[in-house]
Amino acid sequence: MQIKAKESKKFFWYDPQEVFYIDESYECTRMIDTIEMSIRKNKILTKDIMNPDNWIHQRKDGRNAKEICTFRITNQDLKH
């Protein structure tokens, strides 16, 4: 999968049916097994993708609760 600058893509989705679930300890990295990233122009990502504090977490509670996680990369997160 390629994600261009200023673009976002959904790369994982798990939606169990009829779940009534609230977990205050949910971490966005909980379901990640492996991530490989390649960044062009010989830049290095300095932001740790496996650190849950680096993710924006949104929750939609209720039946079919959803945990929405976003990992945002800015130019400040990249170095040569």
C-alpha positions in Angstrom: 0.0 0.0 0.0 1.3 3.4 -0.8 0.2 6.5 1.0 1.0 9.8 -0.6 1.7 13.1 1.3 -1.5 14.7 2.7 -3.4 11.4 2.1 -4.8 8.9 4.5 -5.9 5.3 4.1 -7.6 2.7 6.3 -5.2 -0.2 6.5 -7.0 -2.4 9.2 -10.6 -2.8 10.2 -12.1 -5.3 12.6 -15.8 -4.8 13.3 -17.4 -7.6 15.4 -21.2 -7.5 15.4 -23.4 -6.7 18.4 -20.6 -5.9 20.8 -21.3 -3.6 23.7 -17.8 -2.8 24.9 -16.1 0.0 26.7 -12.4 -0.4 27.5 -10.8 2.6 29.0 -7.4 0.9 28.7 -7.6 0.4 24.9 -4.3 1.2 23.1 -4.1 1.8 19.4 -1.1 -0.5 19.0 -2.9 -3.5 20.6 -3.8 -5.2 17.3 -0.6 -4.4 15.4 1.6 -7.3 14.6 4.0 -6.0 12.0 4.4 -2.7 10.2 7.1 -2.0 7.6 7.5 1.6 6.3 9.6 2.9 3.5 9.9 6.7 3.2 11.3 8.3 0.1 14.2 10.7 -0.3 16.3 8.9 2.3 14.3 10.3 5.2 13.9 8.5 8.5 10.7 8.4 10.6 11.6 9.6 14.1 8.2 9.2 15.6 7.7 5.7 17.2 4.7 4.0 15.5 4.5 1.4 18.3 4.2 4.0 21.1 0.4 4.3 21.8 1.0 7.9 23.0 1.8 8.9 19.4 -1.7 7.8 18.1 -4.9 9.9 18.0 -7.5 7.8 19.6 -11.3 8.3 19.2 -14.0 6.1 20.6 -17.6 5.6 19.5 -19.3 3.8 22.4 -22.4 1.7 22.4 -23.5 -1.4 20.5 -20.9 -2.1 17.8 -18.4 0.2 19.6 -15.6 1.4 17.5 -12.0 2.3 18.4 -10.6 4.7 15.7 -6.9 5.2 15.7 -4.9 7.7 13.6 -1.1 7.9 13.3 -0.2 11.2 11.7 3.2 11.9 10.2 4.3 15.5 9.7 7.5 16.9 8.2 8.8 17.4 11.8 8.6 13.6 12.3 11.0 13.0 9.4 14.7 13.7 9.2 17.6 13.1 6.8 
